[in-house]
Every structure is written in structure tokens, then in C-alpha cells.
Amino acid sequence: MPPRIDTPTTTTEARSVTLLEHTMKLPENAAFATRCIHAGQVPDPTTGAIMTPIYQTSTYVQDGPGVHKGYVYARGHNPTRDAVQRNLAALEGATHGVCFSSGCAAESAIAMCLEAGDHVVCSDDVYGGTFRLFDKIFRRFGLTFTYVDMTKPAAVRDAITDKTKLMWVETPTNPMLKLIDIRAMADIANEFVGQGIAVVVDNTFATPYLQQPLSLGADMVLHSTTKYLGGHSDVIGGAVLTSSDDWHKRLAFVQNAAGGVPAPMDSFLLLRSTKTLHVRMQRHVENAITIANLLANHPSVEKVYYPGLESHPQHELMKRQMRGPGAMISFVVKGGLDKARRLLKATKLFACAESLGGVESLIEHPAIMTHASIPKEQREALGIDDGLIRVSVGIEDIDDLCNDLRAALDA
Ligand SMILES: *Cc1c(COP(=O)(O)O)cnc(C)c1O
């Protein structure tokens, strides 16, 4: 039995009525772009304000003890947060959304739903912070993890034990842009009937515009909303979207009990950002395809990793599983570390910074920056060598981006 949310049942009832109203406002077959802009929101009932207000409050006045409007204390519920949770759920085709103060807090919430002794099968190429969280924190609390190359389904099946409760998938991976077949992973989890292995997909790199894991059989989708969903490099956040009532209950309990909630202002920024997600992603992808071709044809570039290139070993899987190849590109420059350092100093528009998914283009060196905490041998085994560079292609004018990168490569 999952733990119950420790707020009065009136709260839950009031909230599900509101959710129903919101759902009914949108035509059931509303397309993605329409859902981006409208899902989960109605004009403010008090003033008619078209934008959901920032409910910057910690508590709510009650008409008498226990008599309230469904809102009691803001760790438990906040209307701005509720709106963005409904919006993100609608984008992933989920019935429930639970938001957190960061992507890592969202990951922690999923892990906190497990019990000591439970086992997780995890992709060997996950985001470094995910590996650190599992290895340095949750392992101490008795969870066990096996890291496998999820491009090999047989290896995944072999890693499953009778204690396995979760399969943790991240696709495309970072920074090697490998793809994992989500449907194949869900099929393997389903072979172990009765064991209830939940499949989680970290969909941060693809966004629901390009990839919808729930429709491919996943049970939960996780986002660092810091990246494309926020999209403007000005907010840290995380979310879990699911259509499982059971997982929703457990996650909502942890959200309130452990308290890693997003602030009202951050919820508002995210809600505002998703309104343009479809337009931004379209331009991100268009620009990235052009940049990937430029790199693939440049004499100073040894190799390009981008699922949109026909040379990518999983190009066919990309076409089957995604609506487009995304806007993250990794490549190896000839001349190793020295050339890589010079390139990162030479670009003017591409800013040398960690993170990704904002409107501005970024360039970084995984071995020195984002992936420095991974031991050198393991880095090299994954393909992260000293000449490897990762770019997050923004939505600036494509000619300006090409000129900047070309000039820096030629320098
Ligand atoms: C950034 C990132 C995270 C962690 O999210 P934060 O918001 O930084 O806590 C998790 N997964 C992926 C793929 C990421 O890129």
C-alpha cells in the first residue's frame, strides 16, 4: 500500500474538481502547441488575469478550523505550482504532474519512494549528477544499483534481480548522444509480471515536443526543467509526470513530506516558458541540423555525435522514437586538448558554460567541465576524450552561429 497524503481528504477532493474543470476547458484532441499555451490554466477566478498569478504565500486563511478552499500550507499545495504541474502533465500525455525544486530533487523523490533492499537497473551513461546521487547518497540508505549499457537489451534483462523495482533510462545520453529504445526497455520490464518494475525515462534532452516516453510504455517521465522546459537559463527545477495513480500518490506524499518543492516564482517562470516550447524546439532543432552538417564537413573535426546525422549508429531509432534529433551535439576536434581549449576561448556567440537547453548557444568541454567527476578511465571507456566538445545549439540567427563556429575552428 502506498502511503497516503497527510492532508485532509477535502483538500484532495477540492483539487481534483479543479483539475477536472481545467481538463474540460481544452478540447480533448488539442494539439501539442495548444496544450503548451493553455493546458492546466484558466483565467484567475478573482480578477480574470489571463496569466496564472504568482501565489507568493506560505499559508492560507481558513474560514474556521479545518474549513478551507483546498489550500492549507504551501509546502503541500500552491496554485501556481498546481498550474505548472497540470501543464507539464498535459505535455507528456500524463494524468499527473509533480514538480520539485531541481531535477536532482525530482530524482531523489522517486528514489525516496523505494525501500531499503530495492534494486535499480540504471543506464551506464546517465547524467553525472544522477550517478552521484545514487552512488553517494541512496546507496548508503540500502538501495542497490546496477549500471548497464542499455543499447544492449540482453544486458538489461540479465541485470534484473527479484529485488528490481526500477529501470532508469536516459535518452539521448549526455554527452555521447546514444539512444536507448524506450519501448524495448518497457517490454523487458513487462516480462517480469507481478514484480512491478517501473520504467523511468529522463526526458530532459528530448523534451515532450520530440519524444513522449509514456506513449512508448514508460511509467514515469522525469525532467530537469532547468533545461529546455525552462529554456531561458534563469530557473532551476524538476518534474515527474505519470499516469499511474499509485506512483502519483507516492510522489505527492514525498513532495510534501520531504519538501523539495519549487518556489511560486519559479513555478510561474516555468509556466511562462512552456508556452513557447514548441516554437523554441522547432528552431533549436533546425539550427542544430545545420550546425551538425557544418561540423561533419569541417576539416578540423574528427567525428560528430548527433542522432540527426545518417552516420549516427541509431539514426533509424531516432526516426522511430523521436520527432527530431534534438539540439545537443558532441564532436571531437583534431589536435586534442590544446585545440579544444583554443576553440572554447575563440567562440564569441557560443558561450563557454555548463548546462544546456536555453535560447542562447553554449559550448563546453565535458572532460574538464560537466564530466570531470567521472574517473578518467571510465570517461575514456564512454568515449569522453580530451578532444570532445559539446554544444547546446540555441535559437540565434543560424548564419551568425555558423560564422562564429567556423571562425573559431579556423583560428
Ligand atoms: C541537468 C540534468 C539533471 C539534473 O537537473 P538539475 O535541475 O540540475 O538538478 C538531470 N538529468 C539531466 C539529463 C540533466 O541534464
The ligand as an SDF file (V2000), in Angstrom:
LIG
                    3D

 15 15  0  0  0  0  0  0  0  0999 V2000
   20.6530   18.8750  -15.5550 C   0  0  0  0  0  0  0  0  0  0  0  0
   20.1720   17.4780  -15.6160 C   0  0  0  0  0  0  0  0  0  0  0  0
   19.6660   16.8280  -14.4730 C   0  0  0  0  0  0  0  0  0  0  0  0
   19.6640   17.4640  -13.1070 C   0  0  0  0  0  0  0  0  0  0  0  0
   18.8130   18.5590  -13.0390 O   0  0  0  0  0  0  0  0  0  0  0  0
   19.0600   19.8460  -12.1030 P   0  0  0  0  0  0  0  0  0  0  0  0
   17.9070   20.7160  -12.4410 O   0  0  0  0  0  0  0  0  0  0  0  0
   20.3890   20.4320  -12.4750 O   0  0  0  0  0  0  0  0  0  0  0  0
   19.0500   19.3650  -10.6950 O   0  0  0  0  0  0  0  0  0  0  0  0
   19.1810   15.5430  -14.6260 C   0  0  0  0  0  0  0  0  0  0  0  0
   19.2030   14.9170  -15.8210 N   0  0  0  0  0  0  0  0  0  0  0  0
   19.6920   15.5000  -16.9330 C   0  0  0  0  0  0  0  0  0  0  0  0
   19.7040   14.7610  -18.2230 C   0  0  0  0  0  0  0  0  0  0  0  0
   20.1950   16.7970  -16.8630 C   0  0  0  0  0  0  0  0  0  0  0  0
   20.7010   17.3750  -17.9680 O   0  0  0  0  0  0  0  0  0  0  0  0
  1  2  1  0
  2  3  1  0
  2 14  2  0
  3  4  1  0
  3 10  2  0
  4  5  1  0
  5  6  1  0
  6  7  2  0
  6  8  1  0
  6  9  1  0
 10 11  1  0
 11 12  2  0
 12 13  1  0
 12 14  1  0
 14 15  1  0
M  END
$$$$
